[in-house]
Amino acid sequence: MKAATDVILGIDDLRKSFGHTEVLKGIHLSVNEGEVIGLIGASGSGKSTLLRCINRLETPTTGSVAFRGAVPGVGMGGLDRLRREIGMVFQRFNLFPHLTALENVTLAPRTVLGHPPEQAAQAGRELLDRVLLAEKADSFPGELSGGQQQRVAIARALAMNPAVLLFDEPTSALDPELVGEVLEVMSSLAKEGRTMLIATHEMGFCRQVAHRVCFLDGGIILEEGPPSELFEHPREPRTREFLARVLRKN
């Protein structure tokens, strides 16, 4: 485990309510630079809400998320800087259908970072090659499979060179035969030392790539630990129940 000075995200007593429904009920989590965190748990346990609060797509009700030791200001300048540093890959790709794969990847570097079109295009083609889609640069999302669209979405997130990557169940919308190609790209990012938080139902993948696994239940992190410990020797009865059910399905 990395030293405390390498903490890149510090989440302290994070709570989020929607109306009278409290979805996150006090999340405490420190993430070290270069660490891969797997977030597992049943649907509705708070995994997606946690990720959306980290990059402030959702505003926490109380508590804080510190990036490199500082809590970003509430002004748009602070949020813009935060989102440049913390990229997110969604369940449903969220690509612009009227833009090609390359245009989707280069849009933010051109408009947000001010990169010249030629520079952005060159970097974008390199990223598409990195996710094994170099030949699809001029294809529109409607011409791509779901797995290909998700790989374009990963390239788009990488285009901003974020310090942290968040993955919100990135394979849940894919046909089973397309899951592997996306997990392969994510595995390569983990091997590069990327800091990643991954909400997933892919237990085998989580066991292989995560340094630490957090089991969320009812809006809290009920249990966390290295994959070998959490999957093989879960302490909490609820964790054992969840894993028995999920692993039986797999």
N, C-alpha and C positions, 0 to 999 in steps of 0.2 A: 504494500500500500504506500502511496506517496505521502510525503510529509505534509503537515498541516499548512505550511506556507504555499503549497501548490493547490489549495482549494480554489476552484474557479466559480462554483455556485454554492451559495449558502442559503438554505431555505429554513426559515424560522417561524414556527407556529402558524403556518399558512392555512387560512380558512377561506372558504368560498361558499356563499349561499346564493341560491336563485329563488327569490321570494322567500317563502318560509322553509324551503328545503335546503338544508346544509349538506353540501356535496363533499367538501373537504373540511375535516374536523380537527385540524391541528397537525400539519405535516412538518416534520423536522428532518432535513436531509442535507448533508454536505457532499459535494461532488468534486473529486480531485481532477486536475488536468490530466487528460489522456485516459480517463477511466470510462468504461462502458457499463452503464447501469441498465439492467433489465427491470421493467415494471410489469408485473403480472397481477392478475386478479380477475374476478368475474366482471362482466359488463355492468356498468353503473357503480363500480367501486371507486372511481375518481381518477383513473389513470389519465384520460384525455384532458380532464379539467386541470389536473396538475400541470401537464405540459403547456396548456394554453395560458395558464397563469405565469409560468416561468418566462415566456416571451411577451407577456402582457396582451395577448389577444383577449384575455379575460382579466378584469381588474380584481385582485384579491379583496375580499371583504375586510380581513385583518391579516396581520402577519407581514412578512417581508421576503423578498427574493433579492439577494445581493450577488452582483456579478463582479468578480475580482475584488471583493471586499467592499464594494460601494452599491448602495441601493439607488437605481436610476431615478431621476426626477420625474415628476408627473407630466411635465411639459412634453410636447411632441418631439422636441429636439432630443430629450433624453430617451424617449421610447424609440425613436428612429435609430439612434446609436445602438441601443440594446438589440433591436431586431437585425441590425447589420451583423452583430456578433453572435446572435443565436438564431440559426436557421431551423426551419421546420419543414418536415415532409408529412403530408396529410394522407388520410385514408383514400380520398377520392381524387388524388392527383392535382386538381385545381389548375390545370393548364388552360391558357387562353386558346379557345378552339380556332380563332381566326389567325393565329400566329404559327409559324413552323416550329419544329423542335428547336432549331438554332435560335430563332427569334425569342422563344420562351426563355431560353437559357441566358440570352444576352440582354434582355429587357432591363433588369435591375442594374447590372453594371453600367449600362449606358445612361439610364435616367437618374439613378441614385448616386452612383459613384462618379459619373461624368466621364467614363472611359470612351475614347474615340471609337467609332463603329468598327474600324478595321481591327483595332486591338481587341475589342470585345468579341468580335467574330472569331478571331484566331483562338482566343482563350476558350470560347464556347465550343469550338470544334474539338479542341483538346479534351474538354470535359465530356463531350459526347463519346469520344473515342474511349475515354476512361470507363464509361459505363456500357461499352460495347455497342454503341449506336452511331458510329461515325457515318455510316451509309444512310442514316435516317435524318440527317440534318435538315433537309428541305421538305420533310414530310410533315403534314398537319396531324394534330392529335387524333382526329377521326380515322386516320389511315394507319394508326398504330394499335397494337394489342395493349391490353391493360398492363401487362408487365413492362412493355416498352414505354408506355406513358409514365409509369411510376419511376422508371430509370431516368427518363427526361426530368422528372420532378426532382430526383436526387441531384442530377447535374445542375439544375437551376439553383438548388439550395447551396451547392458547393461553389457556384459562381461568385458568391459574395465572400468567399473564404472565411466562413464563420468560425469562431472559436469553439462553439458548441453546436451539435446537431441534435434536434429532437425528432423522433419518429413516432407518429401516432398510428399504431397498428397498420403499418404500410402495406401489409399483404392481405388485409382482411377483405378487400374488395376484389381480389384476384381469383380467377379460376385456379384450382389446385395445381395444374401443370405449369402455371406461370409463376408460382411462388418462388421456386428455386432460383430463378434468374435474378430476382430482386435481392434475395438473401445473400447470394454470392457477392453482389456489389457491396452490400452492407458489411459482409465479413471482411472484404478487402479494406474498407475504410477503418474497421476496428484494428486490423493488423498495422495500419499506418500510424496508429496512436491517436486517432480522433477521439475527442470527448463526445460521448453519445449517451442519450437517454432514450430508451426504446420501449414503448408500450407494445406488447406483443402477446399473441396466443400461441406462438411457435416455440414450444417448450424446448425442443431439441436444439434449435438455433440459440435460444437464450442460454442454455447450459454451456454451449460451445464458446460463445463470444463474450459473454458478460463477465466482468470482474466481480460484480456484486448484483444480487437480485433482491428486489423489494416486492413483497407481497402486500397489495393494498386490499383492504376489506372495510366496507362501511365508511370510507373517507379518511382512513388512517393507514399508516404503514404498520401493519400488524406484526410483520417479521421481516428481517433482512439478513443477508449473509452471503458468503461465497456460494456459487451454484452447487458445488459438491456437498456443502452442508445443507443448504435449504432444500434441494431436491431429494437428497438421500436421507437426511435426518431432520425434517421439519419439527420444530418444537411445539407449535400451536396446533390444537385440534382442527381449527378452521383451515389452516394451511394444508394439513394432511388430507382433509376432506376435499379441498379444491384440487390438489394435485392428483389424488386418486381418480377423481372424476375426469379431469382433463387428460391425464396420461392414458386412461382407459380408452378414451375416444381416439387417441392417436395410435 
